[in-house]
Amino acid sequence: MAFRDDDLTYLESHGIPPLPAPDEQGFVENQGARIWYASHGSGPAVILLHGGMGNGGNWGYQVPAIVDAGYRAVVIDSRGHGRSTRDARDYSYQLMAADTRAVMDRLQIHKAAIIGWSDGADTGLILAQETPERVAGVFFFACNVDNSGTRPFEFTPVIGRIWQQHQKDYAARSTTPGDFEALSAAVEAMQRTQPNLSAAELAAISVPVAVVLGEHDEFIRQEHMAYLAETLPDATLSILPGLSHFAPLQRPDVFDDAVLAFLSGVLR
């Protein structure tokens, strides 16, 4: 039977599986921050960008599947998250897209497919907007492109469990382990006004985009994702039945199948 952790109680008691040993890892200096990265496997490059308050280790179920399928999986800790540092400037998706390009440059990756989860999805989309020649496609999982796309916040036990995991991970990885609440405030400040992509800006993004959402996402409206898929010129929409914002951890096989189907189309 396939692994299921819909309520994240397994995560609460066991955590997320650790990433496999990387072939290469390190830091790259970019715009006032030290950005941590790790590269696994060989083949066409796939860059995985985690959500707000998370870290590259959130992809513990996905990296082995991607590597086994013949790809090179690169994980990054977003600035201020995980092992990466940040400076005092405000957060922006443009800044995190620049960090991603800096990692690509360090690893001599000219072009990659981007798998983005929540904030990571927006970072990937901005990367595609700014430098489409470097993006083979974006797997855009569970984020908004303007402030009409979010649902009113309602705390749930599932959200509580993932938040607790984020706190544990931050304390274990960060060089500033006491700054979790400050990081949260900085990320929330960004999310209140960003991104704010117009329909015209979306229509100008030329790379393939898989727009994907869990059926029961706690934060993002389905109709907003449908708008995104309709407005981007080369996009598809997929709803993952029974899953939420945390699908990569809830039913990894379902999420991974969607990712691998996307990769087979954009990394030929």
Secondary structure in CASP SS format (residue, H / E / C, confidence):
PFRMAT SS
TARGET T0000
AUTHOR 0000-0000-0000
METHOD secondary structure of the structure
MODEL  1
M C 1.00
A C 1.00
F C 1.00
R C 1.00
D C 1.00
D C 1.00
D C 1.00
L C 1.00
T H 1.00
Y H 1.00
L H 1.00
E H 1.00
S H 1.00
H H 1.00
G C 1.00
I C 1.00
P C 1.00
P C 1.00
L C 1.00
P C 1.00
A C 1.00
P C 1.00
D C 1.00
E E 1.00
Q E 1.00
G E 1.00
F E 1.00
V E 1.00
E E 1.00
N E 1.00
Q C 1.00
G C 1.00
A E 1.00
R E 1.00
I E 1.00
W E 1.00
Y E 1.00
A E 1.00
S E 1.00
H E 1.00
G C 1.00
S C 1.00
G C 1.00
P C 1.00
A E 1.00
V E 1.00
I E 1.00
L E 1.00
L E 1.00
H C 1.00
G C 1.00
G C 1.00
M C 1.00
G C 1.00
N C 1.00
G H 1.00
G H 1.00
N H 1.00
W H 1.00
G C 1.00
Y C 1.00
Q H 1.00
V H 1.00
P H 1.00
A H 1.00
I H 1.00
V H 1.00
D H 1.00
A C 1.00
G C 1.00
Y C 1.00
R E 1.00
A E 1.00
V E 1.00
V E 1.00
I E 1.00
D C 1.00
S C 1.00
R C 1.00
G C 1.00
H C 1.00
G C 1.00
R C 1.00
S C 1.00
T C 1.00
R C 1.00
D C 1.00
A C 1.00
R C 1.00
D C 1.00
Y C 1.00
S C 1.00
Y H 1.00
Q H 1.00
L H 1.00
M H 1.00
A H 1.00
A H 1.00
D H 1.00
T H 1.00
R H 1.00
A H 1.00
V H 1.00
M H 1.00
D H 1.00
R H 1.00
L C 1.00
Q C 1.00
I C 1.00
H C 1.00
K C 1.00
A E 1.00
A E 1.00
I E 1.00
I E 1.00
G E 1.00
W E 1.00
S C 1.00
D H 1.00
G H 1.00
A H 1.00
D H 1.00
T H 1.00
G H 1.00
L H 1.00
I H 1.00
L H 1.00
A H 1.00
Q H 1.00
E H 1.00
T C 1.00
P H 1.00
E H 1.00
R H 1.00
V E 1.00
A E 1.00
G E 1.00
V E 1.00
F E 1.00
F E 1.00
F E 1.00
A C 1.00
C C 1.00
N C 1.00
V C 1.00
D C 1.00
N C 1.00
S C 1.00
G C 1.00
T E 1.00
R C 1.00
P C 1.00
F C 1.00
E C 1.00
F C 1.00
T C 1.00
P H 1.00
V H 1.00
I H 1.00
G H 1.00
R H 1.00
I H 1.00
W H 1.00
Q H 1.00
Q H 1.00
H H 1.00
Q H 1.00
K H 1.00
D H 1.00
Y H 1.00
A H 1.00
A H 1.00
R H 1.00
S C 1.00
T C 1.00
T C 1.00
P C 1.00
G C 1.00
D C 1.00
F H 1.00
E H 1.00
A H 1.00
L H 1.00
S H 1.00
A H 1.00
A H 1.00
V H 1.00
E H 1.00
A H 1.00
M H 1.00
Q H 1.00
R H 1.00
T H 1.00
Q C 1.00
P C 1.00
N C 1.00
L C 1.00
S C 1.00
A H 1.00
A H 1.00
E H 1.00
L H 1.00
A H 1.00
A C 1.00
I C 1.00
S C 1.00
V C 1.00
P C 1.00
V E 1.00
A E 1.00
V E 1.00
V E 1.00
L E 1.00
G E 1.00
E C 1.00
H C 1.00
D C 1.00
E C 1.00
F C 1.00
I E 1.00
R C 1.00
Q H 1.00
E H 1.00
H H 1.00
M H 1.00
A H 1.00
Y H 1.00
L H 1.00
A H 1.00
E H 1.00
T H 1.00
L C 1.00
P C 1.00
D C 1.00
A E 1.00
T E 1.00
L E 1.00
S E 1.00
I E 1.00
L E 1.00
P C 1.00
G C 1.00
L C 1.00
S C 1.00
H C 1.00
F C 1.00
A H 1.00
P H 1.00
L H 1.00
Q H 1.00
R C 1.00
P H 1.00
D H 1.00
V H 1.00
F H 1.00
D H 1.00
D H 1.00
A H 1.00
V H 1.00
L H 1.00
A H 1.00
F H 1.00
L H 1.00
S H 1.00
G H 1.00
V H 1.00
L C 1.00
R C 1.00
END
